Amino acid sequence: MSKWIEEYILQFPKAWEFRLGDSVDAAVKEFAVRNRDTLGAIKSSVISVIGAIRGTLEGIPWIVLVLAVVALAWYLTRRWRVGVAYGLMLVFVGCSGLWGHMLQTLSVVIASVVLCVLLGFPLGVLLTMSPRANRVLRPVLDTMQTMPSWVYLVPAVLLFSTGTTPALLATTIYAIVPMVRMTSHGLLYVDAEMLEAARAFGSTRMQTLIKVQIPQAKPTIMAGVNQTIMMAMAMVVTCALIGANGLGMEILLATNQVQVGKSLLPGIAIVIVAVILDRLTQAVAKRSEVQPDGA
């Protein structure tokens, strides 16, 4: 009796424990082996796309890229000091010897954000249009949003080994949630009077979605894009642990060598890129707001 109390009352019963992790690992490895050719083709395609994005960025003279950011910042904010500040911040990154690493990081971020928008926007629309899909996907999104980012690295590496492809997969999975949520939120909370007016004029459900809901929800959708970019920036740095080159790799190497100064500059560079992307996308969101009549 005392042994039973000790094993089942005083401590959690070991007989109830199960090894789910081992089963999942075995299933993922078996899937990777069985679909090696398909996964290899996906990996080659991803490397080609990211390589093309990086090649395009590297093909732009640095001065042109800096001036483009300055001009875009002035156009969106109508404040030339903001544009000049962003330009000087980018020049600082170049003077730190991190221009190429910044472009590597940006290429992965751009590819992942494009994927998040292409996949997340339709999913957000689906959640709005289908209550059943909403009930099914909401718990999945909650799980994805609360799951530690490190967890996404392991299955990505099991499927695609190390390098750029698993980094893109992990970043996309991690960053897609705000795009889906904000799209659904924006479409659901469009002004009810506008929806009633559209239906009164005979608009179908699809016409109402395209001509009323999406234009009215554009600021919220753009806020989702902004959050997706920020989460992609955070995750792509973490992906240095699985071989993704760029600013994150520079921080990882400096950390392994316990070089505080060497890790500080790429850290500042990441902050600079994140701040510029954040402010520019916020400005785009503000400009996309529907102005009231007479404004």
CORUR-V176366 format. One record per residue. RES is the residue in one small letter. OMEGA is omega in radians with two decimals (none if undefined). Layout:
# CORUR-V176366
[[RES	OMEGA] [RES	OMEGA]]
This chain:
# CORUR-V176366
[[m	-3.14] [s	3.10] [k	3.12] [w	3.12] [i	-3.12] [e	-3.05] [e	-3.03] [y	-3.10] [i	-3.06] [l	3.08] [q	-3.09] [f	-3.07] [p	3.10] [k	3.14] [a	-3.13] [w	-3.07] [e	3.07] [f	-3.06] [r	-3.13] [l	-3.11] [g	-3.13] [d	3.14] [s	3.13] [v	3.12] [d	-3.14] [a	-3.14] [a	3.14] [v	3.13] [k	3.12] [e	3.10] [f	-3.13] [a	3.13] [v	-3.09] [r	-3.09] [n	-3.06] [r	-3.10] [d	3.13] [t	3.13] [l	3.09] [g	3.10] [a	3.10] [i	-3.13] [k	3.13] [s	3.13] [s	3.14] [v	3.13] [i	3.13] [s	-3.11] [v	-3.14] [i	3.07] [g	3.11] [a	3.11] [i	3.14] [r	3.12] [g	3.10] [t	3.13] [l	-3.13] [e	3.12] [g	3.10] [i	3.09] [p	-3.04] [w	-3.10] [i	3.11] [v	-3.14] [l	3.13] [v	-3.13] [l	3.11] [a	3.10] [v	3.12] [v	-3.12] [a	-3.13] [l	3.12] [a	3.11] [w	-3.12] [y	-3.07] [l	-3.06] [t	-3.07] [r	3.08] [r	-3.06] [w	3.13] [r	3.12] [v	3.13] [g	3.12] [v	3.13] [a	3.12] [y	3.11] [g	3.12] [l	3.10] [m	3.09] [l	3.08] [v	3.09] [f	3.10] [v	3.12] [g	3.13] [c	3.10] [s	-3.12] [g	-3.04] [l	-3.09] [w	-3.14] [g	3.12] [h	3.09] [m	3.14] [l	3.07] [q	3.12] [t	3.14] [l	-3.11] [s	3.10] [v	3.13] [v	-3.13] [i	-3.13] [a	-3.11] [s	-3.14] [v	3.09] [v	3.10] [l	3.14] [c	3.13] [v	-3.11] [l	-3.14] [l	-3.03] [g	-3.13] [f	3.09] [p	3.11] [l	3.08] [g	3.08] [v	3.13] [l	3.11] [l	3.13] [t	-3.03] [m	-3.04] [s	3.08] [p	3.13] [r	3.10] [a	3.11] [n	-3.14] [r	-3.09] [v	-3.00] [l	-3.12] [r	3.11] [p	3.11] [v	3.12] [l	3.10] [d	3.13] [t	-3.14] [m	-3.08] [q	-3.10] [t	3.13] [m	3.08] [p	-3.06] [s	-3.12] [w	-3.06] [v	-3.09] [y	-3.09] [l	-3.02] [v	3.12] [p	3.11] [a	3.12] [v	3.11] [l	-3.10] [l	-2.98] [f	-3.08] [s	-3.13] [t	3.10] [g	-3.02] [t	-3.05] [t	3.08] [p	3.09] [a	3.11] [l	-3.14] [l	-3.12] [a	-3.14] [t	-3.13] [t	-3.14] [i	-3.10] [y	-2.99] [a	-3.03] [i	-3.02] [v	-3.14] [p	3.10] [m	3.13] [v	-3.07] [r	-3.08] [m	3.07] [t	3.13] [s	-3.13] [h	-3.12] [g	-3.12] [l	-3.10] [l	-3.01] [y	2.96] [v	-3.10] [d	-3.07] [a	-3.14] [e	3.09] [m	3.11] [l	3.12] [e	3.12] [a	3.13] [a	3.13] [r	3.13] [a	3.11] [f	3.03] [g	3.13] [s	3.05] [t	-3.13] [r	-3.14] [m	3.10] [q	3.10] [t	3.13] [l	-3.03] [i	-3.00] [k	-3.09] [v	-2.99] [q	-3.09] [i	3.09] [p	-3.14] [q	-3.09] [a	-3.04] [k	3.10] [p	3.12] [t	3.10] [i	3.11] [m	3.04] [a	3.06] [g	3.07] [v	3.12] [n	-3.14] [q	3.09] [t	3.12] [i	-3.13] [m	3.13] [m	3.07] [a	3.10] [m	-3.13] [a	-3.06] [m	-3.08] [v	3.04] [v	3.09] [t	-3.09] [c	3.01] [a	3.13] [l	3.13] [i	2.97] [g	3.11] [a	-3.13] [n	3.13] [g	-3.10] [l	3.12] [g	3.12] [m	3.10] [e	3.10] [i	-3.12] [l	3.14] [l	3.13] [a	3.13] [t	3.12] [n	-3.14] [q	3.14] [v	3.11] [q	-3.04] [v	-3.11] [g	-3.12] [k	3.13] [s	-3.08] [l	-3.07] [l	3.07] [p	3.06] [g	3.09] [i	3.12] [a	3.10] [i	3.11] [v	-3.13] [i	-3.14] [v	-3.14] [a	-3.14] [v	-3.13] [i	3.13] [l	-3.14] [d	-3.09] [r	-3.13] [l	3.13] [t	3.05] [q	3.11] [a	3.08] [v	3.13] [a	3.13] [k	-3.14] [r	-3.13] [s	3.13] [e	3.14] [v	-3.12] [q	3.09] [p	-3.13] [d	3.12] [g	-3.13] [a	none]]
